[in-house]
């Protein structure tokens, strides 16, 4: 797995601080039950650039940099 650069992680952390509301655009995980279009709240961005989200449907899967995508709402 290729991790994002330190500068990219800093940018993601600045763009998605704790409490930011997001909408799931795409999750590249065949086992997830989170449908695209689900809303959630960012809990934290870790040092690999994964955006950990508490989804409104009760799930708490992270958005993996370079694999999944979300947008701020």
Secondary structure, DSSP 4 states (H G I P E B T S, - for coil): -PPPPHHHHHHHHHHS-TT-EEEEEE---TT----TT-EEEEEEE-TT--EEEEETTS---EE-TTT-EEEE-
